[in-house]
Amino acid sequence: MDVTLQLTRYPGLDDRITILRAADEVDAVFVRTKRFNVLVDTLATPALCRQALDLLAGQMAGRPLLVVNSHMDWDHFWGNAALDRQVPIIAHGKAIDRLSDPAAREILAEKQQEARFDAVELIAPTITFDGESMVVHGGDLTLKLIHTPGHTPDHIAVWIPEIRTCLAVDTVEHPIPEVWSSDPADLSALIASLNRIRDLKADYVVLAHGQTAAPAVVDANLHYFATLRDRVDGLTNTERNDAGLADRDGLRLQDLVTVPRDMSAETRAFYERCHQSNIAAMLAARNAGIDPFREPAND
């Protein structure tokens, strides 16, 4: 697969924000502040990351570079190997846990059957934070790194209040995001993270997948999960045990969201798998008597 990188922007988005689009694979984001250049995600390969830095050279103006790894999914951080080892890489503390899992190297070995991943090394973040958030003060812009788990345990979004822009990465996705596992806690976490981003009342919500910055996608994602919950609730116990629920009328992906007509067959198949994962998580939650939209009670 040959991926071409281009710089782009959304209409009305502050000109200190640049989107780095690796075809249909993923979008990374560059933020130019008074004190720092901030790259949110390094794309899927060192070659793509180097290409991104070359394309951005005219905007960097000698300011130091900071990198944010939004989460340890291969398409977001495998470009880390292209960075000078002095460049700080910031992530949530749970990112280190994911990198320590043997699955991280198993995924790399599998992907390296494709030649473009030959140069990938798993380069870990150098600065991590625990808890809810960390703030980078850029002088003119403030970047609040917000822990938004659910899609993955380590996921963070970036809120820039001065320009009311949220870099939501994979927490918000068009047409749907995917939950980390079938554990009801992960589904509850994803819905809570979506609500947290919605409550920011951002003017722009920049996605890594879906090529949009429309805030309405957040509500659409929440509506998808609410509709899925209600339709799963309406099933009998026998129907809930049907292995083909994702193909059942009323529970198919196209029954819950509008699937773009120009979506490729490969991308459509990917989101069908995401939908199946979300159904499994919703079934697990409902079988456990858990409403994933309800905040857990404090002890």
N, C-alpha and C positions, 0 to 999 in steps of 0.2 A: 504494500500500500504506500503510495507516494503522497505525502501531505505537504501542501503549500501553505505558507504562513503569510497573512496580510494584516496590516493595521487598519482599524476601522473605528467609527464612533457612532453613537446614537444621536438622532436629532435632539437638540436642547441640552444634552448631557454636558456638564462642565468640561472645558477643553483641557483641564489638567488630568482628565481620565482618558486613557487610550485602551481600546480592546485589541488583544492579540488573538486573531482567529486562525486556528489550525484546521482549516476546512470544516468538515462536520464533526471532527473529533472532539474538540474542546475549545473554549475561550479562556485565556488568561487575561489579567488586567494590570496595566501600568498606571500608577498614581504619582504625579509630579507634585511634590510639596516644596515649600521654601527651604526646608532643611535636608530633606531626603528624597531620593528616588525610591519608590516602593514597587516591587514586582510581586503581585499576588499570583502565585503558582508559576512553575517553570516548564510546563508543557510535558510532553510524553518522552522526549529524547533530548540528549545533550545537543544534538545538531539543531533541533528546533529552538532550544533556549539560546544558543549562540546566534542563530539567525534573528531572534527577537531582540537581543541586546544590540546587534548591529543596526537593525531597523530603528531602534530607539535612541541611538547615539546622539542624534541632533537635539533631543529633548533633555538629555541628562545634565549638561552644563556643569560638569565637575562635581556635582553633589554626590555624597556617598550613597551606595545602593544597599537597601534592606530588602530581604526576600521573606515573604509569608508563604508557608506551605499550608493551604487550607485543610488538607487531609492527605492521608497516605494511600490514595488510589493512584494507580500507575500513570494515568493520563494527566495528573496534576503535579507530580513531583519528580518524575524520573529525569527531568532536565537538570536537576541539581548538580550533576557531575560536571556541567559546563561552567559552573561558577568558580571564581577565584576563592580559594579556601579562607580568605579573610572576610568574605561577605557574610554577615549574620543571616541565619535562616531561622525564622520564628515559627513555632507551631504550638499546638496544645500538648500538654504532657502525655496524653494518651497516644499521641503519634509514636512515641518511643516504644510503647507497648506493642503497637501494631508492627513496627519494624522488627521487634524481637521475636515475633511469631514466625515459625518456619514457613507459614503460608506466603510470607512476603517473598522469600527466595524461590518458592515453588512457582509463584506467578511469573517472576522474572525468567526462570528457566524455560517455562512454557512459551512466553512471549519472544524469547530470544531465538526461537525457531524462525522468526522473521528477521531478515538481515538488518533492518533499520534500528533494531534494539540492541545490536551487538555491543555498542559502546556504553550502554547503561550500567551505572554502578548505583547501589543503594546508599545514597549520601544522606545521613541523618540531620535533622534540625540541630542547631547549636544553641538556641535559646528556646526554652519552653515555659509555659505558664500553666498553673492548675486553677481550678475554680471557674468562675463565670466569664471573666474578661481580663483584657490587658489593653493598655492605651499607648499608642505611639503619637507623640506630639510633633507634628511636622511644621509648626510655626503658623502657617496660614490654614492648614487642614489638620483635623484630628482624626486618626484612624483608631476606632475602638474595635478590637478583635473580640468577638463574642462567641463563646462556646455554644454551638448549635448541634448537639448530637441527635442521632436518630437515623440519618442516612449512613453515617459511620460514627463510632464512638468518639473520634478525635476531631470531628468537623468543626471548623470555625467560619463564621461570616464576618464581614467588615462593614462597620457603620461609619459613615463620614457625615456628621451632623451639619457642618457648615453648608454643605450642598445637598443635604437630604437625600443622600445616595447610599444604598445598601448593596454591597457586593455579596450576593447570597450564595454564590458558587453552586453546590449541588443540593442544598437544603430545599431550594425552590427550583423546579424544573418544568420545562414545557415539552410534552404534555403532562407528565407525572414524575414525581420523585420516587425513589425506591428505598424501602426500609432496610436496615442492616441485616435483620434476622427475623425469624418468626417468634422471637421472645416478645410478649406483649409490652415489656418495658421499653423496647426499642421503638415500637410503634407509638407508644405514648410520648416518648422523647421527641420523635420526629414531628408529631402534631404540636407539641408544646413549642418546638423550635419554629415551626411555621407561624404559630400565633405570636411568638416573640417578634419575628420579623414583620408581621402584619401590624403589630402595635407600634412599630417605629413610625408608621405613616410616611414612608419614604416617597419621594417624587419619582425616584428611579430605583428599580430592583434589577441589578445586572446578574444574569445567569451565566453559568459555564456551559450549559447545554440548552439549546432552544433559540439562541440568537435573538434575544429580546431583553428589554429593560422595563417592561410594562409591569407596574405594581399589581395590576389585576390578576397576574398569574398566581400570586400568593393566595388570593381568595379562591381562585379556580382549583388550586391544589387542595385547599381545605374542603371545598365543596366535594371534590372527588372522594376524599376519605370519609366524609360524612355520609355521602350517598352509598359508598361501599359498606359502611357500618350498617346503615338502615336496611340494605338489601340482604346482607348476611343475617341480620336479625330476623328477617322475614322467612328464612329457610327453616324447614323441618330438620330434626336431628339426622334423619336419613339423607336429606339433600346436602347437609353440611359435610357428609362423608364422601360425597361424589368427587372423584379425582379430577373430573373434567369441568369444574365450576367456572373456570375462565372462559369456557366455550358455551356456557349456558346463557340463553336469552335473558337480558337484563343485567348480566354480570360480565359481559364481554367489554373489552377496553373501549370499543366504539360506542357502547351503551352508556358509559360514564363520562367520557370526555370527547371533545371534537379532535379527531386525529387529522393533522394537516394532509391535504390531498397530495402535496408534492413530497411527502416523506418517503425516503427510499425503503425498499423492501428489507434491507439489512437493519436500518434504524427501527422500522416498524416491529421487526422480530425482537429487537432488544427491548423495546417498551412493552411488548407482550410478556416477556419474561419478567420485567419489573412488576407488571400487573399481577402476575401469578404469585410473586413473592409477597406483594401487598395483601392479596387475598389470604394467603397462608397465615400471615401475621394477624390479620383481622379475625380469622377463624379461631386462632389460638387465644386471642384476647376475649372473644365472646364466649368460647368454651370455658374460659377461666372466670367468667362473670365480670370482666373488666371492660369499662367504657374508656377507650383510649383518649377521648375528648375531655374526660373529667380529671381535674388535678387531684393527685393523691392527697388524702387527709393528713394533716400534720399530727404527729404523736403528741 
